[in-house]
Amino acid sequence: MHTFGNDQQPPVTAKPVLAEKVAWLLFCATSLQLAFLQPSVILLPGEPTNLFSGLLCALSLAATIWAAGKARLFRNPRQLAICLVLAALLLLSGFLSALPGSNSWRGLVLLASGLGGFWGARILVATPARRRTFLRFCLLTLAGILLVILIAALIKGKVYVIDKVKVYPVALDSNMHPLTTKIILLWFAPLALLWGGMRQKIWGAVLIGSSYLLFILMPMRAAVSLPLVMGALAVFWRALRLRYLLLIFLACAFLFVYFIRHMPMAKMGKESEAAYYRVENYSFYWHIAVQHPFLGIGLVTPRNEFLQDYEIKYPYVTREHFAQSLRRIIVADNMFLTFLAGAGFPFLLLYGFSLIMLLLKLVGSIGAGPPTPVIPPLALLLPLVAGLLSFFVYDILLHPQICWFFHILLGLIPCNRE
């Protein structure tokens, strides 16, 4: 029986056809646009959804399907069927919601970025040569992002607000959460270098260390702690010695204490409010989901009307205060809760099941493939776990740049039928 591995592909004897070249160029161009969010074009005035990036993702997905053909698309019919069912559920949820326009646009962009990233990685980044090329591409992309942030810090004195004026021709995410999550997802590239020679190890460590220092400057409490979780997982799989993790932990603890001591009180108050809002949303979004269990109410439908027959669970918070938070923050600040109430139980369960199955395959491939794969499975697992943890504190997949790169990593997971 043939066993698939990300670096165990049948030899390519024919030159790539025009369709695959076009698909590959579109895939790389879309990745570059989502990394820097430039150029940025408003396609529909007044619509907050990033339709331009979504359009690029859709074009890349269409080109990938064109290049793949029926034979390659149907090699794994189960994954294809799951994607089609998820797409149908999300589109129906948006179309039948109270705000069919905004919810449908948001759902289409979510589908285009998720499916485009996943199938692009599955089909276009399948051979060892193509993986090496994509790895170098992501290393340069990550270095470019860090350079832009550093230039912004030197000019403006801040690294998390980049003004969109002529002095700053390249703009990144204006919000810290998607910016840090995108950097961590791109860490798969420098992590892969840690399995190489000494020169590669040094470059990988430099990129990861530079990213971490910028997280301290942003400041981002979650981003500061996520690398520690990744380090603990690396120790568990014997990819990192315990004494090195302890040294990393001591350095991070020193920086974290410094970060807390110098955080403005206004920022502390804002974080406390965000914490209460996230905790209360677990019971509140369940309250919404049981009333609309099959298709939900739409990804961005306002939730205020469901507060009428809801009893506040979080202590020391009034109904009026929570209502103000709902008006100001439409989403749940939790990706799983947004899927639960916005798209319904079937969508959340099917997507969650798919994630679990893919991650189990990834864990099972650790140590089971070639001795030196181009992209080691653990280099994929660590950023994916960090990305999943961000699901609990932010609606991170509603940002097409995060959805794209997260599903690229999922698409790089070994599959038995490729």
C-alpha positions as CSV (number, residue, x, y, z in Angstrom):
1,M,0.0,0.0,0.0
2,H,1.3,3.4,-0.9
3,T,1.9,5.7,2.1
4,F,1.8,9.4,1.4
5,G,4.2,11.8,3.0
6,N,4.6,15.5,2.3
7,D,8.0,14.7,0.9
8,Q,7.3,11.3,-0.6
9,Q,5.6,12.4,-3.9
10,P,5.8,10.4,-7.1
11,P,8.5,11.9,-9.4
12,V,7.4,14.7,-11.7
13,T,8.3,13.7,-15.3
14,A,6.4,16.3,-17.3
15,K,7.0,20.1,-17.3
16,P,4.3,22.0,-15.4
17,V,1.5,23.1,-17.6
18,L,0.4,26.6,-18.1
19,A,-2.5,26.2,-15.7
20,E,-0.3,25.1,-12.8
21,K,2.2,28.0,-13.4
22,V,-0.7,30.5,-13.3
23,A,-2.1,28.9,-10.2
24,W,1.3,28.9,-8.5
25,L,1.9,32.6,-9.3
26,L,-1.6,33.5,-8.1
27,F,-1.1,31.5,-4.9
28,C,2.2,33.3,-4.1
29,A,0.8,36.7,-5.1
30,T,-2.2,36.2,-2.8
31,S,0.0,35.1,0.0
32,L,2.1,38.2,-0.4
33,Q,-0.9,40.5,-0.5
34,L,-2.3,38.9,2.7
35,A,1.0,39.1,4.4
36,F,1.3,42.9,3.9
37,L,-2.3,43.8,3.1
38,Q,-1.0,45.9,0.2
39,P,-2.3,46.9,-2.3
40,S,-5.6,47.5,-0.6
41,V,-8.7,48.3,-2.6
42,I,-12.2,49.1,-1.4
43,L,-14.6,47.2,-3.6
44,L,-17.8,48.0,-1.8
45,P,-17.9,51.3,0.1
46,G,-19.4,50.9,3.6
47,E,-18.8,47.1,3.8
48,P,-16.2,46.3,6.5
49,T,-15.3,42.9,5.0
50,N,-12.0,42.8,3.2
51,L,-13.5,42.0,-0.2
52,F,-10.3,42.7,-2.2
53,S,-8.3,40.1,-0.3
54,G,-11.3,37.7,-0.5
55,L,-11.4,38.2,-4.3
56,L,-7.7,37.4,-4.6
57,C,-8.3,34.2,-2.5
58,A,-11.2,33.2,-4.7
59,L,-9.2,33.7,-7.9
60,S,-6.3,31.7,-6.4
61,L,-8.8,28.9,-5.5
62,A,-10.3,28.9,-9.0
63,A,-6.8,28.7,-10.6
64,T,-5.9,25.9,-8.2
65,I,-9.0,23.9,-9.2
66,W,-8.3,24.6,-12.9
67,A,-4.7,23.3,-12.5
68,A,-5.7,20.3,-10.4
69,G,-8.3,18.8,-12.7
70,K,-10.8,16.1,-11.6
71,A,-8.2,13.4,-11.0
72,R,-6.2,15.3,-8.4
73,L,-9.3,16.9,-6.8
74,F,-11.0,13.5,-6.2
75,R,-7.9,11.8,-4.7
76,N,-9.4,12.5,-1.3
77,P,-13.1,12.6,-1.8
78,R,-13.8,12.8,2.0
79,Q,-12.0,16.1,2.4
80,L,-13.6,17.4,-0.8
81,A,-17.1,16.4,0.5
82,I,-16.5,18.0,3.9
83,C,-15.4,21.3,2.2
84,L,-18.5,21.3,0.1
85,V,-20.8,20.7,3.0
86,L,-19.1,23.4,5.1
87,A,-19.4,25.9,2.2
88,A,-23.1,25.1,1.8
89,L,-23.9,25.5,5.5
90,L,-22.1,28.8,5.7
91,L,-23.7,30.2,2.6
92,L,-27.2,29.2,3.7
93,S,-26.5,30.7,7.1
94,G,-25.6,34.0,5.6
95,F,-28.4,34.1,3.0
96,L,-31.2,33.2,5.5
97,S,-29.9,35.6,8.3
98,A,-31.3,38.9,9.3
99,L,-28.5,40.7,7.4
100,P,-28.0,38.5,4.3
101,G,-25.7,41.1,2.6
102,S,-23.0,41.5,5.3
103,N,-23.2,37.9,6.5
104,S,-23.0,36.5,2.9
105,W,-20.0,38.7,2.1
106,R,-18.3,37.7,5.3
107,G,-19.0,34.0,4.7
108,L,-17.8,34.1,1.1
109,V,-14.5,35.7,2.1
110,L,-14.1,33.2,4.9
111,L,-14.7,30.3,2.5
112,A,-12.4,31.8,-0.2
113,S,-9.5,32.3,2.2
114,G,-9.9,29.0,4.0
115,L,-10.5,26.8,1.0
116,G,-8.0,28.7,-1.2
117,G,-5.2,28.3,1.4
118,F,-6.0,24.6,2.1
119,W,-6.3,23.4,-1.4
120,G,-3.5,25.6,-2.7
121,A,-1.1,24.0,-0.2
122,R,-2.6,20.5,-1.0
123,I,-2.2,20.7,-4.7
124,L,0.4,23.4,-5.5
125,V,2.9,22.8,-2.7
126,A,3.0,19.0,-3.0
127,T,6.5,18.2,-4.2
128,P,9.8,18.5,-2.2
129,A,11.1,21.1,-4.7
130,R,7.9,23.2,-4.5
131,R,8.0,23.0,-0.7
132,R,11.6,24.2,-0.6
133,T,10.6,27.2,-2.8
134,F,7.5,28.0,-0.6
135,L,9.6,27.7,2.5
136,R,12.1,30.3,1.2
137,F,9.2,32.5,0.1
138,C,7.7,32.4,3.6
139,L,11.1,33.1,5.2
140,L,11.5,36.2,3.1
141,T,7.9,37.2,3.7
142,L,8.3,36.9,7.5
143,A,11.6,38.9,7.4
144,G,9.8,41.6,5.3
145,I,7.0,41.9,7.9
146,L,9.5,42.2,10.7
147,L,11.4,44.8,8.8
148,V,8.3,46.9,8.2
149,I,7.4,46.8,11.8
150,L,10.9,47.8,12.9
151,I,10.9,50.8,10.4
152,A,7.5,51.8,11.8
153,A,8.9,51.6,15.4
154,L,11.9,53.7,14.5
155,I,9.8,56.4,12.7
156,K,6.7,56.5,14.9
157,G,7.9,55.1,18.2
158,K,5.1,52.4,17.9
159,V,5.0,49.0,16.3
160,Y,1.2,48.4,16.3
161,V,-0.1,51.5,14.6
162,I,1.2,52.2,11.1
163,D,-0.2,55.3,9.4
164,K,-1.4,54.8,5.8
165,V,0.3,57.9,4.4
166,K,3.0,58.4,1.8
167,V,5.8,58.1,4.3
168,Y,4.7,54.5,5.0
169,P,4.1,52.9,1.6
170,V,3.5,49.4,3.1
171,A,0.9,49.0,5.8
172,L,0.3,46.0,8.0
173,D,-2.7,45.0,10.2
174,S,-3.9,48.0,12.3
175,N,-5.0,45.5,15.0
176,M,-2.3,43.7,17.0
177,H,-4.1,40.4,17.3
178,P,-4.1,39.4,13.6
179,L,-0.6,40.8,13.2
180,T,0.9,38.7,15.9
181,T,-1.1,35.6,14.9
182,K,0.1,35.9,11.3
183,I,3.7,36.1,12.5
184,I,3.3,33.1,14.6
185,L,1.7,31.1,11.8
186,L,4.6,32.1,9.5
187,W,7.0,30.7,12.2
188,F,6.6,27.3,10.6
189,A,9.3,28.5,8.1
190,P,12.1,29.4,10.7
191,L,11.1,26.4,12.8
192,A,11.8,24.2,9.8
193,L,15.3,25.7,9.6
194,L,16.0,24.4,13.2
195,W,16.2,20.9,11.8
196,G,18.9,21.9,9.3
197,G,22.6,22.8,9.6
198,M,24.1,25.3,11.9
199,R,23.7,28.2,9.5
200,Q,20.0,27.4,9.1
201,K,19.6,27.1,12.8
202,I,21.0,30.5,13.4
203,W,18.8,32.1,10.8
204,G,15.7,30.4,12.2
205,A,16.6,31.5,15.8
206,V,17.2,35.1,14.6
207,L,13.8,35.3,13.0
208,I,11.9,33.8,15.9
209,G,13.9,35.8,18.5
210,S,13.3,39.1,16.6
211,S,9.6,38.3,16.4
212,Y,9.4,37.7,20.1
213,L,11.2,41.0,20.9
214,L,8.7,42.8,18.8
215,F,5.8,41.1,20.6
216,I,7.2,42.6,23.8
217,L,7.2,46.0,22.3
218,M,3.7,45.9,20.9
219,P,2.7,44.9,23.7
220,M,0.8,41.6,23.4
221,R,0.3,39.5,26.5
222,A,-1.0,36.4,24.6
223,A,1.8,36.6,22.1
224,V,4.4,36.7,24.8
225,S,3.0,33.5,26.4
226,L,2.3,31.4,23.2
227,P,6.0,30.6,22.5
228,L,6.2,29.1,25.9
229,V,3.4,26.7,25.0
230,M,5.1,25.9,21.8
231,G,8.4,25.2,23.6
232,A,6.6,22.9,26.1
233,L,5.2,20.9,23.2
234,A,8.7,20.7,21.6
235,V,10.1,19.3,24.8
236,F,7.2,16.7,24.9
237,W,8.2,15.5,21.4
238,R,11.9,15.6,22.3
239,A,12.7,18.3,19.8
240,L,13.9,20.7,22.5
241,R,15.9,19.8,25.6
242,L,14.3,20.7,28.9
243,R,17.2,22.9,30.1
244,Y,16.9,25.0,27.0
245,L,13.2,25.5,27.7
246,L,14.0,26.5,31.2
247,L,16.4,29.1,30.0
248,I,13.8,30.4,27.5
249,F,11.2,30.5,30.3
250,L,13.5,32.5,32.6
251,A,14.2,35.1,29.8
252,C,10.5,35.3,29.0
253,A,9.5,35.7,32.6
254,F,11.9,38.6,33.0
255,L,10.5,40.3,29.9
256,F,6.9,39.6,30.9
257,V,7.4,41.1,34.4
258,Y,8.9,44.2,32.8
259,F,6.0,44.3,30.3
260,I,3.4,44.2,33.1
261,R,5.2,46.8,35.2
262,H,5.3,49.3,32.3
263,M,1.8,48.6,31.0
264,P,-0.5,51.7,31.2
265,M,-3.4,51.5,33.6
266,A,-5.8,52.3,30.8
267,K,-4.6,49.2,29.0
268,M,-5.0,47.1,32.1
269,G,-8.6,48.2,32.5
270,K,-9.4,47.5,28.9
271,E,-8.0,44.0,29.2
272,S,-10.1,43.3,32.3
273,E,-13.2,44.4,30.4
274,A,-12.3,42.1,27.5
275,A,-11.9,39.2,29.9
276,Y,-15.3,39.6,31.5
277,Y,-16.9,39.9,28.0
278,R,-15.2,36.7,26.8
279,V,-16.3,34.8,29.9
280,E,-19.9,36.0,29.7
281,N,-20.1,35.1,26.0
282,Y,-19.9,31.4,26.7
283,S,-23.3,31.2,28.3
284,F,-24.7,34.0,26.2
285,Y,-23.8,32.5,22.9
286,W,-25.1,29.1,24.0
287,H,-28.3,30.9,24.7
288,I,-28.4,32.1,21.1
289,A,-27.3,28.8,19.6
290,V,-30.1,26.8,21.2
291,Q,-32.6,29.1,19.6
292,H,-31.0,28.8,16.2
293,P,-29.3,25.5,16.3
294,F,-29.1,24.5,12.6
295,L,-27.8,27.5,10.6
296,G,-27.2,30.1,13.3
297,I,-28.0,33.8,13.0
298,G,-25.1,34.8,10.7
299,L,-21.5,35.6,11.5
300,V,-21.9,39.3,12.0
301,T,-25.5,39.8,13.0
302,P,-25.9,42.0,16.1
303,R,-26.7,40.1,19.2
304,N,-28.5,42.7,21.3
305,E,-32.0,41.4,20.7
306,F,-31.1,38.1,22.4
307,L,-30.3,39.9,25.6
308,Q,-34.0,40.4,26.4
309,D,-34.6,37.0,27.9
310,Y,-31.0,36.3,29.0
311,E,-29.8,36.3,32.6
312,I,-26.3,37.7,33.2
313,K,-24.0,35.1,34.8
314,Y,-20.8,37.0,35.3
315,P,-20.8,38.6,38.8
316,Y,-20.4,42.4,39.3
317,V,-21.6,43.2,35.8
318,T,-25.0,44.7,35.0
319,R,-27.2,44.0,32.0
320,E,-26.7,47.6,30.8
321,H,-22.9,47.2,30.9
322,F,-23.0,44.0,28.9
323,A,-25.5,45.6,26.4
324,Q,-23.0,48.4,25.8
325,S,-20.2,45.8,25.2
326,L,-22.5,44.0,22.7
327,R,-23.1,47.2,20.8
328,R,-19.4,48.0,20.7
329,I,-18.1,44.5,20.0
330,I,-20.4,42.6,17.6
331,V,-18.3,39.4,17.5
332,A,-17.7,37.0,20.4
333,D,-13.9,37.4,20.7
334,N,-13.9,33.6,20.4
335,M,-13.9,31.8,17.0
336,F,-15.6,28.7,18.2
337,L,-18.5,30.7,19.8
338,T,-18.8,32.8,16.6
339,F,-19.2,29.6,14.6
340,L,-21.6,28.1,17.2
341,A,-24.1,31.0,17.2
342,G,-23.3,32.4,13.7
343,A,-23.3,29.3,11.6
344,G,-25.0,26.7,13.8
345,F,-24.1,23.4,15.5
346,P,-23.6,21.3,12.3
347,F,-21.0,23.7,10.9
348,L,-19.1,23.9,14.2
349,L,-19.2,20.1,14.8
350,L,-18.1,19.3,11.2
351,Y,-15.3,21.9,11.2
352,G,-14.1,20.9,14.6
353,F,-14.1,17.2,13.6
354,S,-12.1,18.1,10.5
355,L,-9.5,20.0,12.6
356,I,-9.2,17.1,15.0
357,M,-8.7,14.5,12.3
358,L,-6.1,16.6,10.5
359,L,-4.2,17.3,13.7
360,L,-4.2,13.6,14.7
361,K,-2.7,12.8,11.3
362,L,-0.1,15.5,11.9
363,V,0.8,14.1,15.3
364,G,1.0,10.6,13.9
365,S,3.4,11.7,11.2
366,I,5.9,13.0,13.7
367,G,8.9,10.7,13.5
368,A,7.2,8.5,10.9
369,G,8.3,10.2,7.7
370,P,11.8,10.8,6.1
371,P,14.6,11.6,8.5
372,T,15.0,15.1,7.1
373,P,11.7,16.3,5.5
374,V,11.6,19.7,3.9
375,I,9.0,20.8,6.5
376,P,9.1,18.7,9.6
377,P,5.6,17.9,11.0
378,L,6.5,19.5,14.4
379,A,7.3,22.8,12.5
380,L,3.6,22.7,11.4
381,L,2.1,21.5,14.7
382,L,3.6,24.2,16.9
383,P,2.2,27.2,15.0
384,L,-1.1,25.4,14.5
385,V,-1.5,24.8,18.2
386,A,-0.7,28.5,18.9
387,G,-3.3,29.5,16.2
388,L,-5.9,27.3,17.8
389,L,-5.3,28.9,21.2
390,S,-6.0,32.3,19.6
391,F,-9.4,30.9,18.6
392,F,-10.4,31.2,22.3
393,V,-9.6,34.9,22.6
394,Y,-10.4,36.4,19.2
395,D,-12.5,35.8,16.1
396,I,-9.3,35.3,14.2
397,L,-10.5,33.5,11.1
398,L,-12.7,36.4,10.2
399,H,-9.5,38.1,9.1
400,P,-8.7,36.6,5.6
401,Q,-5.0,36.9,6.1
402,I,-5.1,34.6,9.2
403,C,-7.7,32.2,7.6
404,W,-5.4,31.8,4.6
405,F,-2.2,31.1,6.4
406,F,-3.8,28.9,9.0
407,H,-5.4,26.7,6.3
408,I,-2.2,26.6,4.3
409,L,-0.6,24.9,7.3
410,L,-3.5,22.5,7.5
411,G,-3.1,21.8,3.8
412,L,0.6,20.9,4.3
413,I,-0.3,18.1,6.8
414,P,0.5,14.6,5.4
415,C,-2.5,12.9,3.8
416,N,-2.7,9.2,3.0
417,R,-4.4,9.7,-0.4
418,E,-2.3,12.3,-2.1
